[in-house]
């Protein structure tokens, strides 16, 4: 009996092909829209998370700025000393600490003969220690790490071609770097970093062109403002650190802040009194990104769900119209022995099939449409260029759970949209139905 009712429902849908198709459109668009929106949101979220995946989840940036729910880090002010680095390194649960001094270069030069020089515009050079490689998950492709106090540097693979592929820099070569204060220093290349296979929107931070020792390249000092005009203390704007385990990240934050704020740190004395100590972890960045993306997905998904509701209204509308048009047929079926339950099932099955079929076709539309939307986003990124373009392409990341959710919602809408029309048909008086014109 159920099989017969199912076949009759399909026959009824075939009898009203255009009407059935137009009803399906609403469900298909609704389900497809939900999948496309969630997939696009998931893909963009994964892309942005990757771009900020500068170091391990146990990593953090320690600096000064404005604390609060949304902390802001300032790299203009310098506060941290070598003594702070040493003290923080000795705190529990700390794995590695590296100071970061930024040296702005005016130009980089290569001697090509006795009096012939070739120059290129400079960028930024990082003054730090060997620990910075551990924090950035970088490795040397060739050579060794520099020694503090020597005119030695480590360069990136891409920077080795700054003077052209036919003049690739290699370990043992010497270049000359001119700082923004016009002081020129000799720099012997002792190591070349491995090329990072991942592209980051902040790639210049994670893979700097040049890494150098503090001495002799970095020259930001505290002098007369710390008590004696003859005392010069090297000062850094930012420290990079790692916890020994991801479960200790919060504990490390608390320990570092406690040290910096308890009055025994140099940074506590040297920092601007109007600023706060700020610690930003990768997990914080990722969480903030997820919060923003979740809000965006919520609003757009809500709009897509409206399409599903409209599709449900369309199903209810078509089913009411079908019940009215088939009134005499309903009366005939009841007259020859069909029960009210059979009539109820007939129309309920029909609306359920529409909802289920719309959900399946909507999933197919969502899969194809998601690929199109992500390709469109990648095209837009390439058009924008710059740092965003350098971050690579957005990968297609389907939210499989939404396939199930969208299909179930389509089915449920079909069922609920058919309940009232089916009940109306089942409650008809057979005599009245047979007289209907």
N, C-alpha and C positions, 0 to 999 in steps of 0.2 A: 504493500500500500504506500509506504513512504517513497519507494522508487517511482511509483506512478505519479505521485504528487510532485516529485522532483522533476520528472519529465514534463509534466503539464506546466510547471513554472518556466522551464526553458522554452517550451513552445510559445507561452504567452510573451516572453521577452523577444522571441524571434518575430512575433506578429507585430510588435511595435518597435522595430529596429531603431528608427531615428530617435524616438522618445527615450528608449533605453540607453542609446549611445549618449545623448545629451545629459541624461541623469548620471551616467558613469563618469562623464567629464569632470563634474564637480568633485567627486571622490578622488579621481585620479590626480587632479591638480592639487587637491588638499594633501594627499599622502605624499605625492612627489615633492611638493614644496617643503613639507616637514623634513623629509630626508635630505633634500638639497641644502636647506638652511643648516641643519645640524652637522652635515658632512663638511660644508664650507667652514662653519665655525670651528669644528674639531681640527680641520686641516690647518687653518690659520693659527689656531692656538698652539698646535704642535710645532708649527714653523717658528712662531715667536719664541716659544720656550727654547727651541734649538738655538736661536740667535743669541739668547742670553745664557746659553750653556758655556760660559767662559771658563769656569773651573768646576771642580767637583762640588757636589752638593754640600760637602763639609767646609767649603771655602767661604770667606767673608772679606769685606772691605771695611777697614777701620779708619775713620776720619773725623772731621768736624763739620758742623753745619747746623741744621735745624732738626731737632728730634720731634717725635710725635707719632701719630697714626701713619702719616705719610712722611717719613724722614727725607731730608734733602741733604745731599753731600756736597761740600764745597772743596775743590782742590786748589783754590787760590791761596788759602792760608796755610802756613807751615807751623807744625806744633811738635811733632814727634822726633825724638832723638835716638841715637844708637843705644843709650841706656834703657829707653822705653822698649826697644826691640828685644834687648836681652832679658828684661824683667818679664815681659809678656811671654817670651819663649819658655821661661821657667814656670809658668802657671800650669796647674793641672789640666789635663785633657787637651793641651795645645800640641799639635804635631809640628807645624812649621810656621815661622813668621818671616816676612821679607819686607824691608822698607822699599818705598817707591819714590824716587826723585825724578821729576820730569825735566829734561834738558831740551830746550827748543833750539833747533839748528837752523842757521841761516843758509848754509850750503854745505855740500859734501864734495870734496875734490880728490882727483886721482892724478898723480904725477905720471906724465907720459913722455919721458925723455928728460933731459937736463933742465930745460927752461919751459917745457910745454906742459900745460895743465888742462885738465878737463873737469868741469864742475857741473853739478846738478843741484836743484833746489833742495834744501833740507826739510826735514819734518820733525818728528819727536824722537828723542833717544831716552831710554829708560835707564836710570842709575839704580842699581839694586845689588843683590847678592845671588849666589848660585841657587838659593832656595826658591827664587821666582820661577825657575823652570819646573820645579815640582808642583807648585801651586797652579801653574798654567798647563800642566800635563804636557810639557814640551820636552823634546829630546834632541840631542845633537846628532846630526847626520855625519858630521866629520869634525875632527879637531877636539879641543878641550874647552873647559870653562875658563874665563879670565881670572886673573889674580888681582885682588884689591891693591891699589897703589901703582899698578903698572898700566902703561898705555896700550891696553888690550881691549878688544870688543868681540862680541858675538853677534852675527847678523842673521837675518832670515833668508830663506832660500830665494824668495822673490826679490829681496834687496840685492842679492848677489848679481842680478842682471840690470842694476840701475844704470850702468854705463853702456848697456847693450849686450845682446847674447854673444856677440863676438869678443866681448871684453869681460866675461864673467869673472867676478871676484872669487878668490879661493883662499883657503887657509894659508897664511903666510904673507898674503898681500898687505900692503899698507895704504891707507887712505887718510885724508885730513878732514876733520870736522870743524866747522866754524860756528861757534855759538852765537846766539842773538846779541851778545855783548861784544861781538866781533873777535873774540879770542879764538885763535886757531890752534888745534891740538892734533898731534899725530895719533893715529889709531891703527894698531896692528890687528888684523883679523886672526883670531885663534880658534874660532869655532863657527860652524854654520848649522842652523837649526833645521830639523826635518820639516818638510812641507806639511802643513796641516791640511788633511783631506776634507775637513768640514769647513763650510763657509759660514761666517758669523757676521751679523749686522754690526757687531762691535769687534770685528776681527782684528782691527788695528790695536785694540787693547790686549787681546789674548795672544797675538803674534806680532809684537813690535818689530820694526825694521832693525833697530840696533839696541842691544843691551850692553851696558858698560858698568864698570865699578864706580863707586862713589868718588874715590880719589883716582885720577885727578880731574874727572870730567864734571862732577856736580859741585856747585859752589853756592849753596844757600846756607847761610849761617845765622846764628844768634850771636850778637856781640855785646855792645855796651848796654843793651836793654836787659841783660841778665846779671848785672852786678859788677862786672869788671870789663873794661874796654879791651883787655888783652885776651880775654877768654873767647874762643870761637867754637861754637858747638854746631855741628851739622844738623840741619833740621829737614824733616820730610813732611809732606802734606798728607800722605796716605800710607797705611800699612796694609799688607795683604797677609792673611792668616788662614790656617786650616785647623779644624778640630781633628782629633784622632779617630773619631767615629761620628756617624751622622746622628746618633742618639745623644751626643754630647754638644751639639751645636748651640743649643740654648744655654747650656751650662757655661760654655766658653764665652758666650756673649756677656753673661752676667759677671763672670770672673774678670774679663777685660774691662768692662765698664766700672766695676768696683775698684780695680787698680787705678784706672785713669782719674776717677773722681774722688778718691780718698785723700788726695793732697800729697801723696808721695811720688807722683809721676812728674817728669819734666813737662809733659804735654799739658798737665793741669795748670802749670805756672805760665807756660808760653802762649797758650791759645787765647784768642780774643774772648773776653769775658761775656760778650753778647752771643757767643755761639755755644753749641752743645757738642758732646761727643756722640757720634753716630756710627752704628755698625749695621751694615747692610749685607745680608746673606743672599746667596743665590735662591734659596727656598723662599725668602721674602719676595724677591723679584717675580719668581714663578707664581706664587700665590696671588700677587697683585694682578698679574697678567690674567690668571684664571678668573679672578673676580670680575675684571672688566669684560672678558670674553663671555662669561656666564650671563651677565646682564644683557649684553648684546644678543646672545642666543635666545634668552628668555623672551625678549620683546619680539624678535623676528619669528620665533617659533609660535608665539601667541597669534601673530598675524596669519601664519600658515594654518594654524588650527581653526581659525575663523573660516578658511576655505573648506575645511572638512565639515564644519557645522553647516555651512551653506549647502555643501553636497548632501548632507543628511536631510535638510529641508527639501532639497530637490527630490530625493527619494520618496519622502513622505508625500510630497505634492503629486508625483507621478502615480503613486500607489492609490491615493484617494481618487484620482481621475480614472485609474484603471478599474477600481471597485465600482464607480458610478457607471462606466461604460459597459461593464460586464454584469450588471444587475440581473438581467433576464437569464444570463448563463448561470449565475449563482442560484437563481430560483429553480432552474431546470435540474442542476446537480442535486439540490436538496430534495426535489420532487422524486428523483429516481433512487434516493437512498443515501446521498452524501450527508455525513454528520457535520455539525457546526465545527467540531474539532478539525475535520478534514479541510473545510473552507478556510479556517484560521491558518492551518499549516500551509495551504496553497499560497496564500498571499505573503505569509511570513517568510517562506522559503524564497519566494521571488525577490523580496527586498534584501534578504540575507545574501543571496547569490550576487546581487548587484553590488552590495557593500564589499563582499569578499573579492569579487572580480576586480572591482575598482581599486581595492587595496593592493592586489598583486600587480596590476598594470601600473599603479602609482609607484610601487617599489622599482619597477623597471625604468619608469620615467625618472625617478630619483637617482638611480645609479648612473644613467646616461647624462642626466642634467648636472649631477655633481661634478662629473669629469669636465663638462663644458664650463661650468662656473669657475672651477679651479684653474683651468687653462686661461680663462678670461682674466682672473686675478694675476696670474703669472705674466700675462701680456701687459697688464697695467703696471706691474712692478718693473718690467723691462723698460717701459716708456718713461717711468719716473726716474730710473737710473740711480746713480749715486750709491749711498750706503745701503739702501734697501735692495737695489739690484745686485749689489755685491754679496748680499746675504744668501743668494741662491734662489732656487725655485721652491714654491709651496708644494709639498707632497700630498697626494690624495690619501686622506685618512677617513675611512668610512666609520660611522657610529653604528655598528651592527645591531646594537640593542634597539635603535630607533627603527630599524626595518621591522622588527617584531612589534614594537609599540604602534607604528603607523598602520600595519596590517590589522592588528587587533582593534585599533580605534575605528578603522574603516568597516570592519565586520560588525562591531558593536553599534556603530551609527546605522548600518543597514538594518540590524535587528530592531533597534528602538524606533527607527523611522517607519518600519512596517507594522509595528504593534497596533497602533490606533486604526489604520486602514483595515488591517486584518480582522480586528475585533468588530469593526463596523460591518464588514462583509459577513462575518460569522453570526451576527445578531439579526440579520435580515429575516423578515417573515417570508417564507417561500411563496405564499399566495400573492403578497404585495409585489415581490420581486418578479413573478411571472407576468404581472399586469404592467410592469414598467415599460414605457415607450422611450 
